[in-house]
Amino acid sequence: MRRACSIPTASGPCRFHVDTLSNGLRVVVHEDRSAPVAAVYVGYHVGSAREEPGKSGFAHLFEHLLFQGSKNVASDGHFRHVTQAGGTLNGNTSFDRTLYFETVPANRVELALWLESDRMGFLLDAMTQQKLDNQRDVVRNEKRQNYEQRPYGRVGEALAAALFPAGHPYAHIPIGSHEDLIGATLADVEGFFRRWYGPNNATLGIGGDLAPERAFELAEAWFGELPRGPQVPRPRPQPVRASAEQRVVLEDRVQFPQLTLAWPTPAAGERDEAALTMLALVLSASRASVLDKALTIDTTLAKNVSCASHLGEIAGRFTITLTPSKGVTLDQLAQRTHELLVGLRRDGIGRELVQRMKNRYEADVVRMFDNVSGRVQALVLSDVLRGDPAAFARELERVLATDVDDVRDVLTRHILEQPPVVLSVVPEGQLEAAARGWGPR
């Protein structure tokens, strides 16, 4: 049943309409007449967390394959049609979802809808062994360039394996392994597509300079006759709690060593989500944040500091990454970081700092939603991952409602009362010198 909604955001009301087609496709429409453009987003509820053992990298592989033509679109057609129409396009894959999108002149919105519907309904009609072989090689080369040969590129894969037990959906990263990609057969990838890329496992977002009634008419015209895929249950959270410290040391062709401290945390949507987001900002988001100020301004122990709360659909992780200054060991940097975290729990967190970080977070949201593409993306991803396109607005509200006690509580329970993964990246030949511990608690 179609419904109209308006949700408050920091940049003003975001009005949208939502409906579900008879084949299960969710359709979210956002009207924005400020410019003659249209944004089309298709989010599939499939990422690397849906992959079976021995078949890693399939979701990311399909990010590539879906641009290689379908029954009525030539192999180079998707890019060619959109760019010749004056539009832009891309796609990306995460642990939990795959997203495809086009921004085109408003009078070419049907072009984008045709392209998306043809690959949703008729990709396998044009799938060949040659395309699979070609894109498998492209993905493997991407892994070499972005993960194996890039400085610090192996950190993400090592952290995933250390934070999550073998068999956990987050224990491998979306790029997959060379062995699994090499072993992928045409039958494997065809089965993966049929399982996960049906309209009932997707959300279509249409936004821009067209009336909602027209947008729904076009959605029905281009997608309404596509057959429903298999039933897809929503995944259940699989949180992890660390029981012992793990130390991982990687030798790499880097000039400077790097230290990453990581802890498993709850999934997105759990009660600690907003406080963990705020904790990351309090620790490292600006020169006023606790770790930045203490380690790069008050002293010069670190060249760089960053902190992030990564909240996935079934579990989360919290990371602090530091690059030591010349003459500072990773052990010294880890020890001082631990002291600062303990001191923050002991002395409390300043309300002024928390308010400053709330202002920063709100400003970032405003910038993200300052164009129709950003708003449609937020609506689609919220619907895919949380079953509600309005979820992103409530997340903002929860972050802005976080108080200092909430932040101190998650610091205690998830960081100080849980042993970390301590991952050191060191220049080649310095493995022995870097094999140091986290320090006393």
Beta strands, then each sheet from edge to edge (+ up, - down):
strand 1: 3-9
strand 2: 12-20
strand 3: 26-31
strand 4: 37-44
strand 5: 88-93
strand 6: 98-105
strand 7: 202-208
strand 8: 246-252
strand 9: 258-265
strand 10: 302-311
strand 11: 316-324
strand 12: 421-427
sheet 1: 1+ 2- 3+ 7+ 4- 6+ 5-
sheet 2: 8+ 12+ 9- 11+ 10-
end
